[in-house]
Amino acid sequence: QLQLVESGGGLVQIGGSLRLSCAASGFTLDDLTIGWFRQAPGKGREGVSCSSSGGSSTMYADSVKGRFTISRDNAKKTVTLQMNGLRPEDTGVYYCAVRRGSTSPGTMCSTSLVDYWGQGTQVTVSS
């Protein structure tokens, strides 16, 4: 069974940090473009950060550049999103996702071109 399971979400104060993790089961990440998306209350889902299969190419939404870092460990089948300097506007449900084939990180994140989604993890940033 193909599955992506996120963890690491929670409640954090403004300026704090969280580290989200995504564990894949039932498939390997080696040839997949992977990404993190989020959905704020009352808004659509947006791409936060995406990474090419080898990790050499990454894309970040302008709103998180310099604060978030995506990484992947294909051997352990895990994807992480390190989030620093959190702001209230970062609040939302964060989803891990994968795309088969040669989709670029930019395309995956900007068009939500995804084959599999995780169930999401809630991140809440408060003062």
Order of alpha helices (4+ residues) and beta strands (2+ residues): beta-beta-beta-beta-beta-beta-beta-beta-beta-alpha-beta-beta
